[in-house]
């Protein structure tokens, strides 16, 4: 898994060339594996090591929460 520290980068979506607003890019999840398919190829990320993952296509950040 590859993660980027600069969350301010706004890259366009592969097919529709739009960006998800920064305030909407972080999602709490209760699983250690996530699937992201926001108008781009489907990718799966493991949150096992770091507790979070950032999608390389749309910059969506998934954060593990045991709540």
N, C-alpha and C positions, 0 to 999 in steps of 0.2 A: 504494500500500500504506500502510496506517495501522498504526502500532505504538504500544503504550502502555508507559510506563515502570514503572507500578506493577503488578508481577507478583503482589502479594499479594491482589488482588481476586479473589474467588471468585464467579463468576456461575453461575447454574443453566443447565442445558442446556435448549434450547428445547422439546423434546418430553418428556423424562423428568425434568426438573428435578432434576438431580444435578450434582455437581462432581467433576472429576478431581483427585485429591490433588496438591498442589503438587510433591512429589518426582517424580511421574510425568508432569509437564507439559512437560518439555524432552526433545526428541528430536534426536539428531545425524543429519543426512542428507548424502548425497553428491551431491545434485542441486541445481541453482539454482532449481528450481520444485517446489513441493510442493502436494499435494492434501490437504485436511482435510475429513472427513465424519463426525466423531464424534457421531452421532445429531442432526445438524443439516443444513441445506442444504449441498451441496457447494460449497467455495470453493477457489480456487487462489491461491497467494502466490508472488511472486518474491523470491528471496534475493540477487539480483544486486547491489543497491546497498548494503545494510547487512550482509549475511551472516546475517541472521536474520529471522524473521517471527513474529508472535503472532496466533493466530486470534481474530477478533472475537467468535466465538460461544462457544468453550470455553476460551480462554486457553492453548491448547497452544502451546508455543514450539518452533519449528523452527530449528535452527542448522546452517549449512553447515560441513562438515568435509571437507577434501580427502584424508583418510587412506585 
